[in-house]
Amino acid sequence: MNKALHLLFCASLWAAITLLPPALFAETAPAESTKTATVTVRTSPLVKRMIESPEGCYFAYPHANGFLADGHTLVVARVNGKRTDYLAFNPVTTESTLTGSLANARMYYSVSETGLLATNVNNCVVVMDLAKGEASARVIFEAPLPWRPSMPDISPDGRTVVMDFHDYTLPQRHQIRLFEVDSYNKEGGRVLLEKPWLLNHVHRSPAVPEWILFSHEGQRVSDRMWAWHKTDASRGRPIFDQKAPDGLSLHVGHELAMHHKPAALAVAFGHSPGSPRGLYEVGFTPTATNPVPYARPLSPGARDWHCNISRDGRWAVVDTMGPDSDQAAPSDWVSKESESDIIAVNLRTGARQFLHRGTFLRAHPWHPHPHISPDGRWVIYNDARTQRVRALEIDQTALDAFFSSDESPFSDEQKNKTFLLPQAINAGDDVGDPSENNDAAAASPPLPWDMTALGKPPAVFPVSEADVPTAKGVRPVYFEGPDYQKKPTFVFAWIGLPDGASATNQVPGIVLVHGAGGTAFSNWVKTWNARGYAAIALDHNGGLPVGKYSNWKRNPRGGPARNDLDHLDAPLADQWMYHAVANTLLAHSLLASLPEVDAARIGITGISLGGTITSTVAGVDHRLKFAAPVYGCGHTADEVEDGSRFVGGRKGTPDQRAVWRRLWDPANYLPRAPSTLPILWVNGTNDFAFTLRSWQLSYRDAPGPRRLSLHVRMPHGHVAGEAVKEIRAFADSVVRGGKPLAQVSPPQHAGREASATYSSPLPLVSAELNYTRDTGRWQDRLWESVPATLLPDTPQTGRMQAGLPEGTSVYYFNVTDTRGLVTSSEHEALDSATASLR
């Protein structure tokens, strides 16, 4: 393209994605300068007053910046249909001034101290000088398909932008790119690194700008915090081994580079096994004081979720929207339904002081995201109920008194310790990607199974006609399983191959895991054979496929029958779930040993209880290339009265359920799954055994890429579970080069308007909003559906939106592509305070 055409292209592109100047939409734009009321509060000795922004305003999660040069003016955003207005919110003068607007802008933006705003418009990276408004806005890069930009971070001086990109056709492919703001980056800037997992929270260190921090996204991954340096860590390196002082593992997140030293502030979440939970300091490069990367706890807090630190490093703020958990200690700070406290933290002593109480929603942008202004005089946070940004003026005299106190939540013994935790990665190492198994075992208890032994093909024996009648097209076998009560076991399975499979024409494979009332089904094997897959279906219940549903013939040498809770006092290797998982692993090993099968292209699917087993196996069997649990999941034995039942469920005593949770709940194993393992999660809105609460917790436990397919009132059973068309397409997309299912982002809502983004390699034919007004048991709720509007950005990407009906308590989106395949967003449960949708 010659220079003239290139300039014409850029001008045309910008004309297509910007709105007209403010004067031409004066009827809907805010006034040039709007004063907001001063709300006098003395909720805390540290708070003098509160100032609120205009209604509907939020601020994104800034990392190193977001404020203007005066040290207290914050740029906030307000969405008006397709237009996003950017306002300079000055709590000192109480004024909010419109600085510019963009059409089709993404939620996240970043602002330099020089007043340059960086964001994404459609598939473009855009910068805008807030002093000049949208007349100065320009595209610095248009991402070519299939790449899509995500969260930007502009440097404080406004010269460079770093951000992450993902390839929506390959969910495991993510990049960090660096752009020079002053030039159009035709070639896509500079690719700093690429990882085979979801990376996020990319931002420069203000203290040492040559270092860039980013995260391996996922609350329970074992290598969440990473850093990049041009020479010292050119492929990135993990900087925290996530070991607490007590030696147990921590689940960390929401890391934020400090301004005064080469270190980051991070939160160890309340569901961490290790202790203390709360705020940690993590150093990422050697200093004179700390010659190796290090980590140490700063202040304990069981409900901490987001954090921010002052420029001088003396204090921090946290919100308490972290979820309750069995392991999280009781706290004075509120985390109930939609309420979150904003807390000041003395980083010298770890002491805490309440500042204010706000509200939140689980969907962005209505997280509190508390931040300390650069001048240290204001604490800013988002409030969901009022849909405003709140600014708390901090009493500096009271703050100094807070700093001078020696009160500490740490014991004398803890205070005398340095809590210096040398990391497994040496300062100079330039490590590559973590091992494919996610290395979660390094931060978790040993597995109960001998993975080496179970990874070898088992001995196989013939099945007599007297035991099981033959079935055309498939082969019955016994394979040797683990000993049960010190005696060998022989597990029944059907094995089938598709036509044309041979040692020179290998085919992919799949392991089929039946539900509680089922057995090894020969027709299930044939179904997958017809699709071009080798398949094995085993009986994990000590039975044989003779009889009828839920009443199958016993296999006298088949190991234990299913027994949810009564067997928990037996030796570990004699418990049913131990055998169910072990035999599934052996079935995989057997299938992989066949010369007609490509061992590098084997996946697993399971229905109902088989989905629970599949969820566990997905976490521990790192040979798998995909997994597709139907209905079944973890968290069914949580002490929550939401209708969860089946394995664990409401059966047995609290002590028995606690043992089952500790030993066999898939929640213990899903975080160990490879970060590259794609999982398709299938369920129905009213499933009698596996509720949406348990299901959502489970799919969030797994660190790898996922798709959801949630069907309104999907019946529970093998017939319905086997008929799910999305499973075949999902498997084909992973191991046969097929088109992937559409990807739908988590939904968000502002007032009564809900939306989500999507990417799809095939056109979408429809979208719908599914919602319920009911609360209580999930099985009893009435779900209704209304059409959603598809708003394409490109032929393969866009967003959907729909109005939320009055009284909606839970909602999610479904999209359908030209194949008739359905994929879903996560569901969002609206807090009771906002269920009426104001």
N, C-alpha and C positions, 0 to 999 in steps of 0.2 A: 504494500500500500504506500503511495507517494505521500509526501508531507501534507499537501493540500487536502487530499482525500482523508488523511488521518485526522486533520483538524476539523474537517466537516463532520466526520464520524463522531468525534468527541462532542462537538457542539450539539449534534442531533441527539446523541445519547443523553446529554444533560437536559436538554429540553424535554425529553420524554419522562424524566424521573423527578423533576422539580415542580413545585407549584408556582403560581404567580406571586409577585411581591405582596406584602401585607396590605397595602392600600387597596388591592383588588379583591380582598376577601375580608373587608373591615366588618361586615355584618357578623361574622362568626369568630373573628380573631379577638383576643383579649385586648383591653385598652393598652396604649403604649406603656403606661406605668400604672400599676395597681398597688394600693396600700392594703396591707392585711392587718387584722386586729391583733393587738397584744393580749395574750392570755396570761394573767398573773397567776402563778402557781407556786406553792412552797411544798411540793411533794417530797422534797429532799433538801437537806441542808446545803447541798451543792448547787441547787437550781434556783436562779433568781426569777426567771420568767420564761414563758414559752411563746414563740412566734410561729404561726402557721402559714403555709403557702396558699395560693388559691386552690380551690377544689379540683380534684382530678389529676394533680401533679404527683410525680414520683421521681426519684433519681435512681439511675442504674448503679451497679456495684463498682464504684471506681476503685482502682488499685492504688496507684501512686499519686493520682491527681483527681480532677473533677471540680476543683475550686479555682476561682480566678485569682489574679495576683494580689488582691487586697487581703487575702487570707481568710475571708469569711463568706464571700458571695459564692453561691453554689448554683450550677446550671441544672435546672429540673426540666422534665419533659411532661407534656400533656397531649394525649391522643385525642384527635377530633376526626372520627371516621378514618379516612386514609391519610390524613395529615397529622404530623407530629409537630407541635409547637415547642420551641425551646425558650425558656424564660430564665433570666438571671434573678435569682431569689436572694435578696440581701436582708438578712435578719436584723442588722443594725438599724437600717432605715425603715424596715418592714415593707420595702417595695419589691415588686416582682415585675420585671420589664421584659417584654417580648423582644427576643434577639434574632429570631429566624424560624423558618418552618421548612419541612421537607415532606414530600409525598412518598408513601410506601417505604418509610424508614423502618429498620428493625428496632426492637426494643432497646438493645444495648448501645451505648455511646460512651465516648471518653473525651475529656476536655483538658487541654493543656493550660498551664498557667498564663500563657500568652493569648488565650481566648480562641484557640482553634478547636473545633469539634470534629471528631472522627466517628463515622457510623457506617452502616451498610444500607444501601438502597437497592432493592431487588438483588442482583448478584454483583453489585459494584461496591467498591470501597470509596467513600466520599469524605472530603474534608470541607468545612465551612468556617469562615472567619466570623465569629459572633459579633464583632464590632461593626461588620459591614452587612450582616444578614445573608440571606440566600443568594443575593446577587454575586457573592464571592464563592459560592459552593461549586465544587468541581470534582469530577471523577479522577482518582489517581490510579485506579485499576479496575478492570472488568474481569471477573473470574470466569474463565472458560468452563463450560460444562464438561465433566460432571462435578467440578469443584464448587464448593459453596463456602463463603466466608462466615465467620461466627463472631466472637467477642473481640472488639478492637481495644488496643491500649496505645494511646498517643503519649510520646515522651513529654515531660514537663516543659521543655523548650519548644515543643511543637514541630520538631524537625523530622521525626521518624514515627512510624506506626508499626507495631508488631501485632499479629493476630493469628488465630488458628483457622485452618481450612479443613474441610472434610470432603471426601469423595462419597456422595450419597449412593453410588452404585456399589461401593465396597466399604461397608461400615467400619472395617478394621483399618482403613487408610486415612491417616490424619497428618497434617503438616503445620509447621510454624513458618510464617513468612515475614520478612522485614521490608518495609517500604520507605523510600525517601519522599517526604511530603511535597517537596518542591518540583518534582518531575512526574510525568505520567509514566507509570511502570508497565510498559507494554508487555514485558516478558514475565510479569508477575512478581516483581521485586526479587528478593533473594530468599530462596528456600533454606532455612537454617537447619531443619531436621525433619524427618518423617518417622512416624511410629505406627505400629499395627494395632493401636488401641485408641480409645477416645481420650484426647488430651484437651485441656481446658484451662481457664484462669491464667492465660499467658500475660505476663507483665514484667517490665524492667525493674531492676532494683534501683531505687533512687540513690542509695548510698554508694553503690558500685554499678553504674549503668551498663558496663560491659557484660554483666550477668543478667540473664533472663530466667525467671521462674515460671514453671507451669506445673500442671497436675495431671496425673493418671487418674481420670475421673472414676469415681465410685467410692461410696462411703466405707467399704470394707476391703478394699484392695490393700496389699501389704507393701506397696511402693508408691504411695499417693504423691509425695512431694519430689519434684525433679528440678534440676537447674541446668542451664546451657551456658557455655562460654566458648568463644571462638577457638581458643587453643587448649584450655584446661578441661573442657568437657564438650567437645565439638559434636558428639552424638547424644549429649545429655547424660545426666547421671542422677540416680535417686540419692536424696540427701538425708533421709531419715529411715532408720530400720524399724521404727514404730514399736520399739520395746520400751515399756514403762520401767520406772525404777524397781518395781516388784518383779520384773522379768516377763510379765505377760504382755500380750499384744494390745496395741491401741488402734482404733479406727479414727483417722484424722481427716481434716478438710478445712476449707475456707482459709487457706494460707494467704498471707499478705506480707510483702517485703517491707522491712523496717526502713525508716528514713535515716537513722543515725548510725547504723552498723550493718555489715553484710550478714544479715540474719533475717528470718521470717517469723511472724507470729502465726500460730495455727491452733486449731481447736481439736482436742481429743474428745470425741463424742461420748455421750453418756452410756451408749450400748457397748463400749469397749470392755473387754475382759480385764485389761490392765488398769492400774491405779497409780497416781491420781489422774482423774479425768479433768478436763478444763483447758486452760491456756498453756501453751508450750512455746518456748523459743527454740528455733532450729537454725544453727549456723551452717552456711553452705560453702564457705571458703575459709582457709586458715587465717587467723589473726595472731597478733603477739600474745593476746590473753588466752586464746583457745587455738592451739596449733593444729587441731584436726577438726573436721566437721563434728558438730555436737548437737545435743538436744537436752533441754532441761525444763521441768515444769515451773510455771510462774505463779499460777493461782488455780486451786481446785474449783470445779464447777460442773455439776452433773447435767445441767440443762443448756450449757453454752452451745451456740450454733454459729453465729457470725461474729466477727471481731474486727477491731481497728485499733491503731496505736497512734499516740501523739507524735509530733515531729521530733520532740526531744527524748522520746522513749521512756518518759517517767510514768505514764499511765495509759490505760487501754479502756475500751468500752466493748461490751458484749450484749447480745440479746439472748433470750432464753426460750427460743421457739424449738429447741431440741426436744425430741419425743421422750416420753417416759419409757423406762425399760426395767426389767427385773433387776438389772445390775446397777442401775443408777441410784445413788444414795438420795434420801429425802433432802429437799432444799427449801430455803425460805423464798426462793425466787419462783415466780409463777410461770407455769407452762401448762395451761389448761385451755382446751378448745382453741379460741382465737387470741388469747391474751399472751403477751410477752413483756417481761420487764427489761428495761434498759439499765445496765449496771456499769458503774465505773470501777476500775481495778487498779490498785496501787501495785505497780510491777516490782517495786523493791521488796514489799512484804507479802504480796498476794492478797491483801485485804480488799474487801469489796464494799461498795456503797450504792444503795438504790438511788436511781435518778428519776425514772418515770415509768409509767405503765402504758403500753400501747397494744395494738391489735395487729394480727397478720393473717394472710391467707397462704396456703401451701403453694399456690402458683405465683410465679413472677408476674409483675414486678412488686407485689405487695408483701415482700419480706421486709423486716425492719431495716436491715443493713445499717446499723448505727455507725456513724463516722465522727471523728473529731476534726474540727476545722483546723487549717494550718496554723492559725494564730492561737489555737488552744482555748478559745473562749466560748465555743459553741459545740454542742453535740447534736447531730442531725440524724433523723431516722424517718422512715416511711410508716404511716399509720393507715391500716387497711379500712377501718370503720369509717373514718372521716374522708379517706382518699385524699390526704394531704401530706406534704412533707412538714415535719415538725422540727423546729430549732429550739434547743434548750440552752439558755444563757447560763454559763457556769460562773458561780461566785468564786473569784480567784482567791480571796482570803480563806474561804472555807476549803478550797482545793489545797492550798498550802498546808492547812492544818491536817488535812487527810494524808498528805505526803509525810508530814512530820511524825505521825503516829507509828509506833513500833508494833501495834497489834497485828497478829498474823494467824491465818488458818492452819499453818504448818505447826507440827509439834516441835519441841526443842531439838529432838534428834534429827528431824527432817531439816530444820533450819541450819544445823551444823554440817549438813552434807552439801556438796556442790551440785549433785544431780547431773554431773557431766557424764554423758553417755557416748563414748566413741562409736562412730558408725562403722558399718561393715565395709563401706566404700572409702578407700583412701583418697586424700585430697587431690592427688594428681591423676587418678584413674580416669580414663576416657572409656567408659563402659558403653556397650551397645544396649539392645533391647533386653528386658528381663527375660528369663527363661520362659518358655511357652506355658509352663504350668503355673505361672503367676507367683511362684515361690511362697504361697500363703502358708505352706506347712512350716516355714521357718518361724512364723509368728503364731502358730496354733498347735494344739496338742497332737500327738501322733495319731495316725489313722488306725482304726481297729482292724483293718484288713492288711494282709500281706500282699501289697500291690505287685511285687516282683513275681511271686508264685502265681497269682491270679492273672498275670499278663501272659502266661504260657498256655498253649492249647491243652485242654484236658484230654484224658483218655476217653475214647468213644466205644460204645457197645451196642450191639443190635437189639432191636425191640421185637419180641415175638408177637405173632398175630393174636395170641391168647391175651396178651396184655393190652394191646391197642390195635384195632383194625387199621389196615392200611388206608391211605388216602392218595388218590391219583395225583401225580405231579409233584409230590413232596416226599421227603424221606424222614421216617421217625428214628430217633436215636436216644440212647441214654448217654449222658456224659458224667464223668466223675466230679462230684462236688466236694465241699469241705466236710470233714467228719462232723457227725452229730452224735452227741453223747458217746464219744469215743468209738463210733462205728462209721464206716465209709457210707457215703450217700451217692445215689445215682439219679440224676435229674433228667426228666423227660423234655424233649424239644422236637419241633418240626423244623427241617431245613429245606429250602427250595432255591433253585437257580432259574434265571430267565433263559428263554431259548437263545441259543447262540453264544452263551457264556463259555469261555475256555481259558486255558492258561495263556493263550496268545490274544485273547479278547476279554480281558478282565472287566468286571462290572462293579459298580458301587454296592455297598451293603447296608442293611439296617437291622437293628435289634428291636424286637417287638415285645413289650412288657404289658401283660394283661392286668385287669383290675381285680378287686377283691373277690367278686363272684365268678371270675373267669378261670381260664386255664390256657394252655397252649392251643391256639386256634389255627388249624391248617388253612382255612379260607383267607385268613389275614396274610399269611405267608404268600399264598397264590396271588392276592391282590397286588402285593409289592413286586412279585415276580413279573406280573403283567406290565408293570411300570418300568421294568428294566433293572430291578434291584435283586441281588441275592438277599435272602431274609432268613432269620432264625427267630422262632417264637418258643420261649421256654415256659415251663410251669414252675412258678416260684412258691407254690403253696403246698408242696409235697403231694401233688395229685397227678392224675392221668386224665386225658381228654375222653373219658367214657362216662356217660351219665347226662346230667342236665345242669343248667346254669345254677351256680351256688351249691351244687350237690354232686361233685365229681368223685369218681373212684379214687380211693387212696392209693398212693404209690408206697408199698411197704418199705422201700429203701430210699424214699424221696426226701428225707429231712423233715424239719418241723412244719406243721401247718400254721397258718396265720393265727397269731394270738397277740393282740395289741399290747396288753399291759400285764397280764398275769404271769408272764415269763420273765419279768425284769429282774428277778432275784437269781435267775440261772446264770451260769458262766457266760461271758460275753459271746463266745463262739457257739453257744447253744441257743442263742436268741434268734427269733424268726427274721428280724430285719437284717441281722448280720448275714444270714444265709441268702436272703432275697437279693441283697446288693452283690455279695460274692458270686452267686450263680449268674447274675446278669453280666458281671465282668468276665466270667468264664465263657459265657455264650458269645460275647464279643471276640474273645481270644480264639474260640473255635471257628467262628465265621471268618476271621481274618486269616486263619491258617489254610483255608481252601484255595487251591491254585487258581480257581476261576474268579476269585474275589480280589479287588484292589484294596489292600489293607489300609491304604492311606485315604480311603473315601468311604468310611463307615460312620453312620449316625445312629440315633436311637429315638424311639418314640414310645410313650406309655400312656395308658388310659386310666383315669381315676387313681386308685391306689398304685397302679403302674406308673402314673405321672409323678407320684411321690417318690417312688423308687428311681424313676428317670431323673428327677431333680437332684437326688443324692448322687447318682452315678455321674451326672454331668459335672459335679464338683470334684470328683476324685479320679475319673478315667480320662486322662489327658490325651488319649489317642483319638477320641471322638472328634468328628468334623462338624457335627451339628446335633442339636437335641430339640425335641418337640414334645414336652409334657402336655397332656390334655387333662383339664380339670385339676389334677393332682399337683400339690405344691407343699411348702412347709408352713410353719407357724399355725398349724391346726391345734396344737396343744397349749397355745398361749392362754394365760389366765384372763381371757376377755370374753364376755358373753355376747358374741355377735352371731351365733348360729354355727360356728365351726364345729365339725364333728368328723367321725371316721377315725383314722389312726390318731391316737392320743385324744383329740377332741374333748368332749365333756365326760368321757368315760373315766372310771377309776377314781383314785383319791388324788388330792393335790400333790402328795409326795410321789405317787406313781407317774403323774404327768410331768413333774419336774425331772424325774429320771429319764423319761422318754425324750423330753426336750434336750437334755444334756447329751444323750447317747445317739439318738436316731433322727431327730428333726432335721430335714434337709437344710434348714437355716444354718446349721453348723458346717455344712459342706459346700453350699453354693458359692460362698465367697472365695473358695479355693479353686473355682473353675478357671480355666485359662482365660486370659483377657481377650483372646482371639476367638473364643468359642461362640458362634451365633446360636441363639435359642429362640424358638417360636413358642410363645405361651398362648394356649387356647383355653377358653372357658366360656361359661354362660353367666348371665347377670344374676340368675336366681339359683345357682347350683346348690343342691341340698347339702353338700359336704364341704366344698371348698369356697369360702366366701371371698368377695372382692378384697377385703382387708388382708386376709392371709395371702391371697394371690399377688397383690401389689407388693407387699413386703418381700415376697419370695423373688419376684422378677427384679426387684431393686437390689437384692442380695448379690446377684450374679454380676461380675464386673464386665462381661463381654457385650457385644452388640446384641440387640434383641428386637423382635417384632411381637406385636400383640394382636390377637384376633378374638375379640370379645363379642359374643352374639347374644342378642336379647332373648331371654327365656330358652336358651339352648337346652334340650333334654339331656339328661345324664345317662350314659350307658355306652356299651361297646359299639352298637350299631351307629349311634350318632357320632361317637368319637372316631370311628374308622372312616366315616364319610366326610370328614373335614378336608375339603379340597386344598386348602391353603398349605397343608402339611407337605403334600407332594410337590407343590410349586416351590416351597421353601427349601426342601431337600434338593430339588433339581438346581436351584440357584446356587447352592453351595458346592455340590459335587458333580454337576453335569453341565455347568455353564448356562443355566436357564436365567430368565429375567427375574430379578428379585421382586419381592412384595414391596408395596409402597411403604414408606416410612412416615409416621405422623409424630409430630412433636408433642410434648406434654401440653395440655390446654391451659389457657389463661383467660381471665375475664376482667372486664372493667365495667362496673355497674351491671347492667343487664345484657351486655354484649360479650359473648364467648368466642374465642378464636383459637386456631392452631395452624401450624405450618406443615407442609408435606413435601415430599420428593417422591417421584415415581418414574420408573423407566418406561411405563406404558401410560397412556392417557387414562384419566379417571372419568368415570361415567356418572358418579353421584357421590354425595357426602350427606351424612345425617348426624343430627345431634340426638343422642339418647339420654334420657333424664328420668329421674324419679323425684317425687315430692315427699316420699315416705322416709321414715327413719326406723330404727329398731332392727330386728332380725333381717339380714340381707335376703333370705329366702322368701320373705313375705312382702317385699316391696314391689309395687307396680311400676313397671318401666314403660315409658312412652317414647315415641320417636317423631321428630320433625325434620324436614329437609334443611340442610345447611347450604350456604352459597359458596361455590368454589371461585376463588379469585386468583387465576394463574399469573405468576410472574414470568415464567418461561414455559415452553411446552412440557417441562418435566418437574417444575417446582411451583410453589404458590402457597396460598393459605386458604382456610375456610373460616366462615364465621356464621353465627346464628344467634338469635335472641334467646335468652334463658327465660322460660316460662316462670311466672310468679310462683314462689314457694319452692323452687328447685332446691333439693338437698344434695344431690349427686348428679354429675353429668360426665359424658365423654363423647368423642367423635368417632364415627366409622367412615371409611372411604371404600369405594368399590372400583376396581379397575376394569378394563375391557374384557378380562378373563372371568369376571364375576367373582373375583377374590377380594375378601374383606380384611382390611387391617384397621387397627384401632389406636387411638391415643390412650394414655393413662386415664383413669377416672380421677376426677377431683371432687372431694367431699367439701361442700361449702360449710363454713363455720356457722354456728347457730346465730351469731351476732349479725351475720350478713345473709342468712338464708332467704330473707324476704327480698334481697337484691335492691334494697333502697330505691 
